Amino acid sequence: MKPNSETGMKADALHLSNQAGQAVVFVLAMLSVILVSVVFLYQAGRITTEKMQLQNAADAAAFTASTLEARALNFTAYTNRAMVVNEIAIGQGVGLLSFADELKSVKKFFYAYVKWQGPF
């Protein structure tokens, strides 16, 4: 129902004047909620960034340590292989010297056999 009289308009104006300022309270409440949300999001982003930087640093340290360990193990493997080759070479040399020494003995025994058999 719409008031047609002048007193009805005054009552509506009086009623509206009592309502003034209610939106300000709602706006202030919403601004405070938005402000707290923005601060929370900023802090969460900063913490996430720090966590990612810390994880990257830990990954880099682990990679460096594992690379150094792998290089040390490779050096040990190469050194072991060189030692084995050296031992094999020494064994070959000893075998050849032993063979040459045996040839001297065979020559001596061959002459002794020929003397025992007599001339051909």
C-alpha atoms as an extended CHARMM CRD file, in Angstrom:
* protein
*
       120  EXT
         1         1  MET       CA              0.0000000000        0.0000000000        0.0000000000  PROA      1               0.0000000000
         2         2  LYS       CA              1.3140000000        3.3080000000       -1.0740000000  PROA      2               0.0000000000
         3         3  PRO       CA              0.4360000000        6.2950000000        1.1070000000  PROA      3               0.0000000000
         4         4  ASN       CA             -1.2280000000        9.1410000000       -0.7360000000  PROA      4               0.0000000000
         5         5  SER       CA             -1.4680000000       11.6470000000        2.0160000000  PROA      5               0.0000000000
         6         6  GLU       CA              1.1680000000       14.0410000000        3.1930000000  PROA      6               0.0000000000
         7         7  THR       CA              1.3090000000       12.4880000000        6.6300000000  PROA      7               0.0000000000
         8         8  GLY       CA              1.9920000000        9.0780000000        5.1040000000  PROA      8               0.0000000000
         9         9  MET       CA              4.9790000000       10.5130000000        3.2350000000  PROA      9               0.0000000000
        10        10  LYS       CA              6.3000000000       12.0760000000        6.3740000000  PROA      10              0.0000000000
        11        11  ALA       CA              6.0280000000        8.7930000000        8.2000000000  PROA      11              0.0000000000
        12        12  ASP       CA              7.9000000000        7.0420000000        5.3810000000  PROA      12              0.0000000000
        13        13  ALA       CA             10.6030000000        9.7300000000        5.4250000000  PROA      13              0.0000000000
        14        14  LEU       CA             10.8580000000        9.4120000000        9.1980000000  PROA      14              0.0000000000
        15        15  HSD       CA             11.0920000000        5.6370000000        8.8720000000  PROA      15              0.0000000000
        16        16  LEU       CA             13.8690000000        5.9370000000        6.2000000000  PROA      16              0.0000000000
        17        17  SER       CA             15.8210000000        8.4230000000        8.2770000000  PROA      17              0.0000000000
        18        18  ASN       CA             15.9550000000        5.8690000000       11.0890000000  PROA      18              0.0000000000
        19        19  GLN       CA             17.4230000000        3.3100000000        8.5990000000  PROA      19              0.0000000000
        20        20  ALA       CA             20.3540000000        5.4940000000        7.4920000000  PROA      20              0.0000000000
        21        21  GLY       CA             23.8330000000        4.0620000000        8.2610000000  PROA      21              0.0000000000
        22        22  GLN       CA             22.9280000000        0.3750000000        8.3810000000  PROA      22              0.0000000000
        23        23  ALA       CA             24.8520000000       -0.3620000000        5.1470000000  PROA      23              0.0000000000
        24        24  VAL       CA             28.0050000000        1.1830000000        6.6180000000  PROA      24              0.0000000000
        25        25  VAL       CA             28.1500000000       -1.4680000000        9.3230000000  PROA      25              0.0000000000
        26        26  PHE       CA             27.7470000000       -4.2330000000        6.7450000000  PROA      26              0.0000000000
        27        27  VAL       CA             30.3830000000       -2.6890000000        4.4450000000  PROA      27              0.0000000000
        28        28  LEU       CA             32.8690000000       -2.3070000000        7.3230000000  PROA      28              0.0000000000
        29        29  ALA       CA             32.3070000000       -5.9190000000        8.3670000000  PROA      29              0.0000000000
        30        30  MET       CA             32.8440000000       -7.1490000000        4.8170000000  PROA      30              0.0000000000
        31        31  LEU       CA             35.9580000000       -4.9760000000        4.3740000000  PROA      31              0.0000000000
        32        32  SER       CA             37.4610000000       -6.4310000000        7.5240000000  PROA      32              0.0000000000
        33        33  VAL       CA             36.7490000000       -9.9800000000        6.2970000000  PROA      33              0.0000000000
        34        34  ILE       CA             38.2780000000       -9.1650000000        2.9050000000  PROA      34              0.0000000000
        35        35  LEU       CA             41.3120000000       -7.5660000000        4.5470000000  PROA      35              0.0000000000
        36        36  VAL       CA             41.8940000000      -10.6090000000        6.7790000000  PROA      36              0.0000000000
        37        37  SER       CA             41.5120000000      -12.8890000000        3.7250000000  PROA      37              0.0000000000
        38        38  VAL       CA             44.0450000000      -10.8950000000        1.7230000000  PROA      38              0.0000000000
        39        39  VAL       CA             46.5500000000      -10.9440000000        4.5920000000  PROA      39              0.0000000000
        40        40  PHE       CA             46.0300000000      -14.6840000000        5.0200000000  PROA      40              0.0000000000
        41        41  LEU       CA             46.5490000000      -15.3250000000        1.2840000000  PROA      41              0.0000000000
        42        42  TYR       CA             49.7020000000      -13.1880000000        1.2740000000  PROA      42              0.0000000000
        43        43  GLN       CA             51.1350000000      -15.0540000000        4.2660000000  PROA      43              0.0000000000
        44        44  ALA       CA             50.2310000000      -18.4320000000        2.7510000000  PROA      44              0.0000000000
        45        45  GLY       CA             51.9370000000      -17.4690000000       -0.5170000000  PROA      45              0.0000000000
        46        46  ARG       CA             55.0510000000      -16.2620000000        1.2870000000  PROA      46              0.0000000000
        47        47  ILE       CA             55.2520000000      -19.4480000000        3.3720000000  PROA      47              0.0000000000
        48        48  THR       CA             54.7780000000      -21.5790000000        0.2450000000  PROA      48              0.0000000000
        49        49  THR       CA             57.5350000000      -19.6680000000       -1.5450000000  PROA      49              0.0000000000
        50        50  GLU       CA             59.9100000000      -20.1450000000        1.3800000000  PROA      50              0.0000000000
        51        51  LYS       CA             59.0650000000      -23.8370000000        1.5310000000  PROA      51              0.0000000000
        52        52  MET       CA             59.7520000000      -24.2320000000       -2.1970000000  PROA      52              0.0000000000
        53        53  GLN       CA             63.0800000000      -22.4150000000       -1.8720000000  PROA      53              0.0000000000
        54        54  LEU       CA             64.0450000000      -24.6260000000        1.0750000000  PROA      54              0.0000000000
        55        55  GLN       CA             63.0730000000      -27.7680000000       -0.8620000000  PROA      55              0.0000000000
        56        56  ASN       CA             65.0840000000      -26.6120000000       -3.8840000000  PROA      56              0.0000000000
        57        57  ALA       CA             68.1080000000      -25.9610000000       -1.6700000000  PROA      57              0.0000000000
        58        58  ALA       CA             67.7760000000      -29.4060000000       -0.0700000000  PROA      58              0.0000000000
        59        59  ASP       CA             67.4350000000      -31.0340000000       -3.5010000000  PROA      59              0.0000000000
        60        60  ALA       CA             70.5190000000      -29.2140000000       -4.7680000000  PROA      60              0.0000000000
        61        61  ALA       CA             72.5210000000      -30.2870000000       -1.7110000000  PROA      61              0.0000000000
        62        62  ALA       CA             71.4180000000      -33.9080000000       -2.1050000000  PROA      62              0.0000000000
        63        63  PHE       CA             72.2590000000      -33.8510000000       -5.8230000000  PROA      63              0.0000000000
        64        64  THR       CA             75.7070000000      -32.3980000000       -5.1040000000  PROA      64              0.0000000000
        65        65  ALA       CA             76.4350000000      -34.9800000000       -2.4130000000  PROA      65              0.0000000000
        66        66  SER       CA             75.2870000000      -37.8650000000       -4.6130000000  PROA      66              0.0000000000
        67        67  THR       CA             77.3500000000      -36.5520000000       -7.5420000000  PROA      67              0.0000000000
        68        68  LEU       CA             80.4610000000      -36.3600000000       -5.3920000000  PROA      68              0.0000000000
        69        69  GLU       CA             79.8230000000      -39.8580000000       -4.0340000000  PROA      69              0.0000000000
        70        70  ALA       CA             79.3230000000      -41.2320000000       -7.5550000000  PROA      70              0.0000000000
        71        71  ARG       CA             82.5700000000      -39.6290000000       -8.7140000000  PROA      71              0.0000000000
        72        72  ALA       CA             84.4330000000      -41.0860000000       -5.7400000000  PROA      72              0.0000000000
        73        73  LEU       CA             83.0110000000      -44.5570000000       -6.4370000000  PROA      73              0.0000000000
        74        74  ASN       CA             83.9030000000      -44.2550000000      -10.1350000000  PROA      74              0.0000000000
        75        75  PHE       CA             87.4630000000      -43.2970000000       -9.2000000000  PROA      75              0.0000000000
        76        76  THR       CA             87.6560000000      -46.3110000000       -6.8800000000  PROA      76              0.0000000000
        77        77  ALA       CA             86.3780000000      -48.5740000000       -9.6510000000  PROA      77              0.0000000000
        78        78  TYR       CA             88.9210000000      -47.2250000000      -12.1340000000  PROA      78              0.0000000000
        79        79  THR       CA             91.7020000000      -47.6130000000       -9.5660000000  PROA      79              0.0000000000
        80        80  ASN       CA             90.6500000000      -51.2010000000       -8.8470000000  PROA      80              0.0000000000
        81        81  ARG       CA             90.6040000000      -51.9790000000      -12.5510000000  PROA      81              0.0000000000
        82        82  ALA       CA             94.0860000000      -50.4960000000      -12.9570000000  PROA      82              0.0000000000
        83        83  MET       CA             95.3390000000      -52.5700000000      -10.0220000000  PROA      83              0.0000000000
        84        84  VAL       CA             93.9040000000      -55.7470000000      -11.5580000000  PROA      84              0.0000000000
        85        85  VAL       CA             95.5150000000      -54.9600000000      -14.9050000000  PROA      85              0.0000000000
        86        86  ASN       CA             98.8200000000      -54.3330000000      -13.1320000000  PROA      86              0.0000000000
        87        87  GLU       CA             98.5890000000      -57.6710000000      -11.3300000000  PROA      87              0.0000000000
        88        88  ILE       CA             97.7900000000      -59.4470000000      -14.5940000000  PROA      88              0.0000000000
        89        89  ALA       CA            100.7630000000      -57.7980000000      -16.2870000000  PROA      89              0.0000000000
        90        90  ILE       CA            103.0370000000      -58.8780000000      -13.4290000000  PROA      90              0.0000000000
        91        91  GLY       CA            101.6630000000      -62.4070000000      -13.6840000000  PROA      91              0.0000000000
        92        92  GLN       CA            102.2700000000      -62.4670000000      -17.4420000000  PROA      92              0.0000000000
        93        93  GLY       CA            105.8170000000      -61.2380000000      -16.9200000000  PROA      93              0.0000000000
        94        94  VAL       CA            106.5020000000      -63.8630000000      -14.2680000000  PROA      94              0.0000000000
        95        95  GLY       CA            105.0290000000      -66.5160000000      -16.5520000000  PROA      95              0.0000000000
        96        96  LEU       CA            107.2090000000      -65.4630000000      -19.4750000000  PROA      96              0.0000000000
        97        97  LEU       CA            110.3310000000      -65.4060000000      -17.2920000000  PROA      97              0.0000000000
        98        98  SER       CA            109.4310000000      -68.8170000000      -15.9380000000  PROA      98              0.0000000000
        99        99  PHE       CA            108.9450000000      -70.1270000000      -19.4730000000  PROA      99              0.0000000000
       100       100  ALA       CA            112.3290000000      -68.7330000000      -20.5230000000  PROA      100             0.0000000000
       101       101  ASP       CA            113.9250000000      -70.3320000000      -17.4730000000  PROA      101             0.0000000000
       102       102  GLU       CA            112.2890000000      -73.6420000000      -18.3690000000  PROA      102             0.0000000000
       103       103  LEU       CA            113.7010000000      -73.3980000000      -21.8920000000  PROA      103             0.0000000000
       104       104  LYS       CA            117.1800000000      -73.2470000000      -20.3580000000  PROA      104             0.0000000000
       105       105  SER       CA            116.3870000000      -76.3630000000      -18.3350000000  PROA      105             0.0000000000
       106       106  VAL       CA            114.9650000000      -78.1410000000      -21.3900000000  PROA      106             0.0000000000
       107       107  LYS       CA            118.1410000000      -77.3820000000      -23.3230000000  PROA      107             0.0000000000
       108       108  LYS       CA            120.2180000000      -78.8490000000      -20.5050000000  PROA      108             0.0000000000
       109       109  PHE       CA            118.0510000000      -81.9860000000      -20.2890000000  PROA      109             0.0000000000
       110       110  PHE       CA            118.0070000000      -82.3100000000      -24.0770000000  PROA      110             0.0000000000
       111       111  TYR       CA            121.8130000000      -82.3640000000      -24.1610000000  PROA      111             0.0000000000
       112       112  ALA       CA            121.8400000000      -84.8890000000      -21.3330000000  PROA      112             0.0000000000
       113       113  TYR       CA            119.3470000000      -87.0850000000      -23.2610000000  PROA      113             0.0000000000
       114       114  VAL       CA            121.3670000000      -86.8700000000      -26.4420000000  PROA      114             0.0000000000
       115       115  LYS       CA            124.5100000000      -87.9100000000      -24.5410000000  PROA      115             0.0000000000
       116       116  TRP       CA            122.6580000000      -90.8400000000      -23.0310000000  PROA      116             0.0000000000
       117       117  GLN       CA            121.2980000000      -91.9800000000      -26.4180000000  PROA      117             0.0000000000
       118       118  GLY       CA            124.5830000000      -91.6260000000      -28.1260000000  PROA      118             0.0000000000
       119       119  PRO       CA            125.3020000000      -90.1830000000      -31.5410000000  PROA      119             0.0000000000
       120       120  PHE       CA            122.7830000000      -90.5360000000      -34.3330000000  PROA      120             0.0000000000
